[in-house]
Amino acid sequence: MRRSPRALGLAAGLFALAACATGPRGYPTKPPTTSSTKPGSQNTSPGTGPSQPVPNNTGPDPATVVAAGGAHTCALLRSGAVDCWGRGGSGELGDGNLRDSPRPVRVVGLGDVIQLALGDQHSCALLRSGQVQCWGSNAAGQLGDGAGRPGAQSARPTAVRNLADVAAIAAGPTHTCAVRKTGQVACWGDNRHAQIGDLSRQVWVSPATVPGVSGAGEVVAGARHTCARVQGGKVMCWGTGSHGQLGDRGSARAPGPVPGVDGVSALAAGQGHTCGLKAAGGVLCWGAGFGKNPVEIAGVPGAVALTAGEAHTCARTGDGAARCWGDNASGQLGDGTAEDRKAPTPVVGLNQSVSIAAGADHTCAALRGGGVVCWGSNEAGALGNGVEGEETIGVAVSVRNLTGVTEIASGDDFTCALSGGQVQCWGAGNMGQLGDGSQGDRGGADDVSGIDDAVQIAAGRNHACARRRSGAVACWGQNGRGQLGDGSKQARTRPVAVVGLSDAIEIGAGRDHTCAARKTGQVVCWGRGAEGQVAVGKIEDAARPTVVTGSFGQVTQLSLGEVHSCALQSNRIPLCWGQNRWGQLGNLAGVGTQTGQAVVPVMKLLPAEEIAAGALHTCARTSNSEVYCWGNTDDGQLGAGLTIASVARVRVKDMRGATTIAGGEAHACAAVAGGQIYCWGRGNAGQLGDRGTQIQRFPVAGPRIDGVVRLSAGAEHTCALRQNGRVLCWGSNQRGQLGGGAGSQSTTPTPVVDIP
């Protein structure tokens, strides 16, 4: 893992938690006291990512405790099973593989676990029986199975030898320790710095009893030192003490008391320092960044648990919040910045935590509802947010900085969300389509400037619009065809008003054009009009709203494609206009018709509840919860197995129970009752959510996401809005359009996928 050059000059270290969590150098982690793949059938696919071996962590088996290692993280589930994610090249994820995973995988053959301890590249679990199982790197004997040697490793749990009465465990980078029920401490692994306390060997491949320690209730393991909390709340430490981490004793090959420390209820040991939680709730630290004598840490009233990473430290308070201090180069303090902090600073938005654990450069917390959030470095996928390289290949990623959403809309490479009158966008921003005055891409949601009264949003290829409470409409982004409606063709990085429009009741956006339904019953459009999609019978662009000639009833929805437009009326009959070359108007006119000369109804369609226009195809969700599509199907986007365009609606194969639909550039998706997402069409960037990148001419099972109320689809990504106001996205992330960050780090808590 990355070693910060500031690591020994800042308050930092490893993890200790009063019987509640674990960190990369280890601490006992006790739980807190306080299908079928056929569309429309009952679905039992796990989590928000659709694939095995991702476990089902929803409902009856939530996470209760987190543990963090060098660049990997594990969660202890209520059932006693364990899920891990992040770096796995040495087998530290325990799933039988030697590869990284940015989403949780199940540790094989492990159950009835009550504590976890994670090192740099190994992991250990304490079973209720008192036995210990470890997995990962065994190069220094840190697995304790007697088989340690350079290059040795195990991708599955293996039993620690000669231990059957363990009460607590801890892991340093390359050594492991246990408190036995007798109060003795046993350690194994790397002993080059006397961190095991037995001088006879530099490496112990099996447990060795630490001499001179009795009555221990807790042990913590630092990088090159180890400490134990003994009777009376006193602390005994041994190993390297060059930075004062043993107190003013210097280095010590044998355990000895830390002067001036007593009444401690929990410990944390870091790379170059040690901290103790006082019974009254205060925090004491000594070593690197503090000096050889213990100092009181101000600003952490009500602390009930400690955890520390390579160069940062966090304290969890009784109300579920947390404060962190130290190195913040990767955002591991969770305050939304990358600035180091000498004083404790609150973790943004964290108020429901029951367990907290710090890895080398990242931190995670288990929440009261069973979910897990992480922040900081995402090396090897340690945050568990599903981001892996440029694409997620079907794993849903939670959008950062976003809550309380009521509507979403996706453009080609960006998405916007509506929340409490404000609009937030993320992804590609080169055309100003994020609306914040910039022209840069962004991997997390942020506010559109000057909009606080929006009631609806719509997104085109590189522009977006918001309908305001007054009926006015504001747009931003690319404007080369007049799609912003402000009378110009100048791109705008901030919202501008659509001229002459003050009574809009519905809006929609296509590739390069926009439409609105007015209170008067008129439909007006502006932008690219070369195919008749703006003004029937005209083939010219319009930089201002232009009346669409046609007989419209009350319009309840507008959905626009690349070169055509559709409106759903209150009588549930869709009307379409514009280009019909691929039959995307659905009026049974022959394929090859270039420009529609009238507003026409979609023929032979059951009453429609929702319409979704893709680039060159259209779909509708009908009153019997089936889905029908028509138009181009070069990439299978009609979902009926056809290889040629269809001018008539065709039923999407086996699609029943649909609750909402969305159309992307060349793919479409539907959510069905129960939370399963099905998609079809082009899947080159994982936008179908099936963990593949192939064209699918029939629906395939994508992510399972509980409580989906809305879908939106861009060129190569798809997003889902949950009933709880959260948004998850999958597919291409080349421009940050998944909203989970670029994959490198997160400076605020980000939900772990599959542990919602």
N, C-alpha and C positions, 0 to 999 in steps of 0.2 A: 504494500500500500504506500501511498505517497507520504513522505515524512516531511512535515512542515519545518522550515528552517527556524521558525519561531516557537517550535513545540516546547522547548525547555525554558522559554522566557515568559511564558504566559500561564495563567492558571488553567490547568488541563488535567487530563488523566483518564482513568478508567472508571468503571462503574461499581457503585455499591448501592444497594437499595434495600431498605428495611423489609426484607421478605417479600419483595414485589417485582423486581426486574433484574436485568443483567446488562453488562456492557462488554466491550471487546476483551478486557482482561478478566472478566468474569465476576459474577456474584450470584448468590442463590436467587433463584427466580420462583418464588412461591406465588400461586394465584392470590390476588388481593382478597382480603377478608371482607372488607366493606361489601334410458329414454328412447324416449323415442325421438328420432330426428325428422319425422314426417311433419310437414307444416300443418299447424292447427291441432295436433295431438298434444296430450299432456307432455310437458318437457321437464326433464330432470338434469339438463346440462348444468355443470357447476359454475358458480361465480359469475363475474362479468366477462371473463375470458372463456371461450367456448371449448377449450381443448383439454385433454388429459396430458400430463398428470396434474393439472391445476385442480385443487381440491374445492369442495363445496363448503365455503365458510359462511354461508348465509344461514339464518334461522337458528337451528338447534345447536350448532357447534361454533360459537364465535370465539375470537381471540380474547384471551384474558391477560396475557403477559407478553412483552416483547423482550428480545435480547439482540444485541448488536455486536458484530465482530469487526475485523479490519475493513472489509468491504462486502460483508454479507450480514443478513438479518434473519432472525427466526421468530416465530410466534408460537406460543403455547396455547392450544385450544382447550376449551372447557372439557372436552372428552379425554384429554391427556395425550392426544396426538400432537405432532409438531409440523409446521410448515416453514420452509426457508426460502430465501431468494437472494440474488446478488451474485457475488463471485463464487464459482464452484469448480475451478480448475484443479483443486486438490481434493475434491470430494466433500468439501465442507457443507454442502447442501443436503447430503445424506440421502439423495434420491436414486443412488446407484449409478449416477453419471458423473463425468468429469468436465462439466461445462457450466458457464454462467447462465443465470436465468433472471430476467427482470420482472418476473411474476412468481408468486408462491408455488412451490412444489412440495409434495408430501415426503417427509422422511420415512423411509421404508422400514417396516417391521418394528415400529416403535409405538408404544402406548403406555398409559398409566404414568406419564411423566409429571413430576411436580416442580422441577427446577431446571433451568438452562444456564449454561455458561459458554460463551463464545470467545475464542482466541483470534489470532490473526488469520489463520487458515485452518482452524479446526473447531469442532463444536462438541459439547458434552451435554448429557441429560441425566438427571437424577430421577430414578424411578421410585415409586411409592414403597417398594420393597427394601430400599436402602442400597440397591445396586446402582452402578454408574455405567452408562454406555457413551462412547465417544466415536467420532468419525472425522475424516479430513486428513490433513497432513500429519505424518507420524515421523518426520525426519529427525526430531529430537526426542522421540519417545513420548510425546505429549498425549497420545491416546491411552497409554498405560496398559497396553495389552501384551507387553513383553516382546513385541516384534519391531520396535522402533529402530530405524537406521536411516541414513541419508537416502532420500528419494522415496521412502516408504509412504504409503497413503492408503486410506480406505474410504470408498464412496458409500459405505453402509455402516450403520452402527456396529461397534464391536465392544465386548465387555471389558471393563477395567479389571485387572487381576487382583484377587485377594481383598476385595472390598465388598462388604455386604451389609454394613451398618452405618451408612453415610447420612448425615443430616443436612449438609449444605456443600455446594461446590463453587469453584471460581476458576477462571482461566486467564492466564496471561498470554502474550503473543505466542510463546512456544513452551509454556509449562502450565500445569493444571494442579489444583489443590482441592482437598476435601476436608471438611470437619466431620469427624466420626461422632457417633452418639456418646462415646466415652469422653468427649471434649478434647481428644487429641487431634492433631492436624497431620495429614499425609499429603505429600506432593510427588509429582513425577514430571519428567520431561527435561528441559534445558536447565542445567545447574552451573553454567560457566560463571555466573556472577553470585553464586551461593543463594539464589532465590528459593532453592528447595531447603536450604539450611543443613544439608548433610554434606560433609566435606570430602567424602570418600570417592565420589565420582563426579564427572562433569555432565554426564547424561544418565538419567534414571528412566528405564523403559517400563518399570513397574513402580507402584507406590512405595515411598519411603517415609517413615515417621519422622516428623520434624522434632528434634530434641528440645526439651525445655519449655514446651508449650502445653498447658493443661487448662481445662475449664473454658475452652474456646466455644464461642457461640456463633462465630462468623469468621470467614477468611476472605481476603481480596488479593488479587494478583496484579501487580503492576508490570511494566516492561521488564525490569530487572530487579524488582524487589517484591516482597510479600508481607502482608500484615494480617494480624488476627485480633479480633475483639474478644477480650477475656472477661472474667468475672469483675464486677464493679465498673464496667464500661471502660476499663483500661485498654491500651493498645500496645501490642508487641509487634515489632517489624524486624526484618532481616534482608540482606542482599545489598545491592548498590545504594549508597546514600550520598553520592557526590553532590546532589542538588538539595540536600536537606530533607529528602522524602522519608528518612527514618528519624527525623528530629535532629538534634544537635550531636548525634552519636557518630556521624560519618558513616562509612560503610561498615557492615557488621556481618560476619559469617555465621553468627549464632543469634537467635532471637533475643531481643531485649526490649524493655519498656520505652515508649516515647515520653520524655519528660513533659509534665504539664498537661497531660491529656488524661481525663477520666470522665465518667458519666456519659460516655458516647453510646448511642443506640444503633448506629450503622456506620459503615465505612465505605470509602471509594478510593481506589488506588490508581494513579495515573502514570504516564511515562516517567515523569520526574517529580511527582508530588503525591500527597495523600490528603484526603479530607475525611472529617468525621461529622456526623449529625448528632448534635446534642439532644438530650432527652427533652429539653424545653423548646426545641425547634430551631435553634441557631445552628450555624455551620462554622466549623473550624477547618483551616487548611494550612499545610506546611510543605515546604519543598520548593520546586521551581516556580518562580513568580511570587512566592510568599516569604521565603527565608526559612531558616532552620527552626524557628520557634513558631508554634501555632498562632495564627491570627484569626480574628473573628471576621466573617464575611458579612458585610452590611447589605441590606436590601433583599433579604430572603426570609421575611417573617412567615411563620406558619409552615416551614419546610417539613415534609414528612418522608422524603426520599432523595437520594443523590444518584447521579450518574455522570460519568466523564468520559470523553473521547481522547484522542491523541493530544489535543491541545485546547479542549474546551470542556466546560463543566456545566451541569444543569441541576437544578433543584426543583422537584415537584412539590407543590403546596397542597394543603388539604382540600382546597376547593376545586382541584383538578387542573389548575393552571400550572405554568412552569416558567422559570427564569433561568437564563443561561449567560455565561460569560467566557471570555478567552478568545481563541483564534476563531475567525469567522470568514476565512478566505473562500470557503465553499458554501457559505450560508448556513452552517451547522448550528448557529444560535437561534435560527428561526424567527429573527426579528424583521425579515424582509429586506435586509441589507447584506453586504459582504464586508462590513466594517468590524474590526476587532473591538471588543468591549472589555474594559477592566472591571466594570461594575455589572451586576446582574441586570439583564434586560428581558422583558416579557416575550414569550413566544407568541407570535401573532395568531389570534383566533383559537388558541388552545385553552379549553376550559372544561373538558370532560375526560381528562386522562385518568387512568387508574394504574398505569405502569409507564415508565419512561426508561429508555436505554440509549447510550451514546456509543457509536462506533468510532472508527478512526477520525473520519471527517463527516459523519452524518449522525442524525439522531432520529429516533422513532418513539412513538407513544401509542399504547393501546387505549382505546376509548371506552367509555362506560357502556356504550351500545354494542361493543364487540368488534368494531372496526379498528384499523391501524392507520396512522398517518406518519409520514417520514419527511425529513428535510435535510438539506446539505448536499454533499457530493453524491452523485449517482454513478460512481465508478462501478462497472460491471453490473449495473442494475440494482444497487443496494437500496434504493428508495422503493423498489417494488411497484413502480407506477406503469410497468409494461413497456416503457420506452426502450427500444433497442435499436441503435443506429438511426437510420432515416425513416423507418417504417415500423409499425407494431405488428404487422402481419396478422391482423385480426383481433388483437387484444385491446379491449376498451381501456382508454386512459382518462382519468378524471381531469377536467379542465381546472387549472389553478386559479385562485383568487375569484371564485365564482360560486354564489349561493343565491337562493331565492328566485331562480329563473322561472319565467312563465312562458317564454317563447324563444325559439332558436331559428336561425336562417343561415344557410351556407352558400358562399360564393365558390368560385373555382378552388382557391387555395386559402380561404379564410372563412371564419364563422362569426356571427354576432349573436348576442343573447340579450333579452329584455328582462330587466329586474327592477321592480319598483319605479318605473318611469325612466330609469336610466338604461343606456345601451352600452354594452361592453363587447369588444371585438378582439380577435386574436388571429395569428397566421400571417399571410402575405400582406405587406403594407406598401409596396413600391409604388402603387398608384394612389395612395392616400385612402385606401379602402378601410383602414382601421379608424379613421375619423378623429384622430387625436392630434392632428397637426404635423405628424411625422410621415416619413416615407420609408420606414424600416420594418422588417418582419418582426413579429413578437410571438414568443412561445407561451404567453399567459394572457388572460383576459385583462383588459384595462378600459377605462371609460372613454366613450366618444364625447368630444367637447361640446358643451352647451346644450345637451339634451337631458332633461329631467322630467319630461311630461309625455314620454312616448307611450303609446298603447298598442302599437304593432310595428313589426320590422319586416324587411324584405331584402334579399341579397341577390345581386346579379353576378356576372363573371368577375368584375373588378370594381363594383360599386355597391352601395347599400343605401337604403332609405328607411326613414322612420315616420310613421303617422303619429301626429301629436294629438293630444286630447282635444284641441280646438278644431281639428279637421284639417289643419295645415300639414304639409308634408315637407320634410327636409331630407336632402340626399348628399352623399359625399363619395369621392373616389374618382375613377376614370370617367371622362366626359367627352371623349372624341366623337361620339355620335349624338351628343345632346341628352344622354340618359339621365343626367341630374335634373333636367327640366328648369334650369335657372336662366335660360335664354342664351347661354354661351356654350362653347365647346372646350372650356378650360377645366382641367382636372382640379379637384378641390380636396384638400387634406382635412378640412373641417366641414361640418354640415352647412349647406346653403338652402334657402327656401325655394321650393318649386313655385314658379310664378303663376299667379292667378288661381291658385287652388287653396280653398279654405274650408271645404265641406266634404273631405274624403271620408268614406266609411270603410274602405278596404283598399289595400295596395298589394302589388305583386311586382317582382323584378325578374327579367329574363337576362339573357347573355349581355346584351347591350341596349336594352330598352326597359321601360317601366310603365306600369299602368295603375290607375286608381278608379274605383267606383265612387260616384258622388251621391249625395243625398237626393239629388234630383232624379236619379235613375240613370244618368249618363255614365258611360265609361270613357275615360280619357287616357291617352297613352302618349309617350314621348321617347325620343331616342332613335335607335336604328329602325328604319322603316322600309328598307329596300325590298322586303319580301311581303309587304302589306300587313305586318304585325302591329303597326302603330295606327294606321288609318286605312280602312278597307278601300281597295281600289287605287290606292296611292303607293308609289314605290320611292319614297324619299324620307330622309331623316327629319325629325322634328325636335327642336331644342326647347319647345314649350308644350304644354298639354294640348292634345288634339283630340277632338271628339271622334269616337269610333262609331260609325254609322251602323246601326243595327237595333233590333228590338230586344232590349234586355229587361228581364224581370228584376226582382231584388237580388243583387249579387251578394253572395255570402263568402266567396273565396275567389281569388285570382291566382293563377299559376302560369308562369311564362317560361317558354323554352328558349332555344337559341334563335329561332326565326318564326315562332308561332306563339299565340297567346290563347289562353282558355279562361273562362269564367264559369263558376258553379253558381246556379241560381237557387233561390229558396224552394223552388219546385223540384230541386235535385236533378235538373237536367243541365249538363255541361254544354256550353257554347264555345266554339273555337274559331279562330281566324288567323290569317297569315299564310306562310308557305306550307304547301301540302305535298312536297316532292316525295316524302317517305310515308305519306298517309297519316301524318301525326295529327291531322284534324279529326280523324275518325268518322268522316261523313260518307265513307264508301266510295269516294272519288278515286279514280285510278292513280296508282303510284306514278309519279313523274309530273303531276300537276305542280306547276311552279309557284303560283301565287293565288291564294284564296281571294275571290271577288266578293265574298259576303261572309257575314257571321253565320256559322252553320252549327246545328246541334250534332252531338255525337250520336250516331245511330245505333239502334238495337242494344242499348245499354240499360240495365236495371237502374232504378233510382240510385244516384251516387251520393255518398256521404262526404267524400273528399276526393280531390284531384291532385295529381302531382305530375308536372311536366318536366321531362328530362330535356337534354339538348335537342334531340330529334325524335323523341317518343313521348307518349303520355300514358298515364295510368290512372285508374279510378278505383276507390274502395266503395263497394256497393252496399246497399241496405242489408244484404244477407251476409256481410262481412267477408265476401270474396273480393279478389282483386282482378281487374281486367286491364290489359294494356294494348296499345296500338301504335303503329309507326315503324321506325327503323329498328332492326334487330341484328345488325352486323355483329354486335358483341353479345347477343343473347339477352338484350335488355327487356324483351317482352315476356320472358320467363315461361314460355310455352314450348320451347324446343325448336322453334322456327328458325330458318336460316335466311329467309327473305322477308322484306317489309310487308306489313299487313295494313290495309286500309280499313279493316274492320276490327272491332275489339275482339281479343282472344283472352280466354281465362288463364290466369297464371296457374300452373299445374299444382294441384293439391293444396292451394292456399285457402285456408278456412280460418275463421276466428280472428281476422285482421282487425286491429284497433286503430292503427295509423300507418301511413305510407309516406315515402319520399322518393323523389326522382333525382338522380345525379346526372352527370354528363352522359355516361353510357352504362349506368347501373341503376337499380331500384331496390328498395328495401321495404319490408313490412314488419311491424311488431304484432304479435298475436297475444291473446289472453294468456297470462302466465309468465310473460316477460321474455319469451324467446324472440330473437330477431332473425328473420330470413331475408336473404339478399340474392340477387341474380344479375347477370350481365358481366361487364368487364371487371376483373379483379386484380389487375396488374400490380397494384400497390397495397393489397390487403384490404381494400375498401368493402369487400363483401363480408369480412369478419370470419371467414372460414379457415383461417390460417394458411390459405393458399393464395396464389397469384394468377390463377387461370380464369379464362372465360367460363362462366357457368350459365347454361341456357335454361336450367331449371333452378328453382330456389334451393339454396343450401343454408344450413344452420350457421348463423353467426353468433355473436355474443348473447348470453342470457342476462338480461338486465331487468330487475324487478321494477314495477311501477312506471313503465315507459308511457309517456303521454304525447310525445311528439318526436318525429325524426326529421333530420335534414341531411342532404347529401350534396357534396361538392364534386369537383372533377375526379378526385382520387381519395376522398375521405368521406366518412359518414359520422354523424353525431346523433346522440339520443338524449332527450330531456326526460328526467325522472320526476315522479310526482313530488318528491321531496325538494325539488328545485335545483338538483345537481345535474351536471352535463358530463357525459362521457363520449369520447370520440375514438375512432380507429381508422387505419389506412395510412396514407402517406403523411409524413411529418417533415418533409423537406423545407417547408416554409414556416414550421411551427403551428400548422393548422390543427393539430390535436390539442393544443392549449396546455399540455402537460410539461412544457419546457422543451428545450432542445435536446434533452437527454443527458446533459452534463451535470446539472445541479438544480436544486430548488431552495430558495431562501425563505420559504414559508412552508408549513405543513401541507403535504400532498397525499391524498388517500392512496393506500396500497390497493391495487386492483385485486379483485376476488376476495377481499376482506372489507366489504362495504360498510 
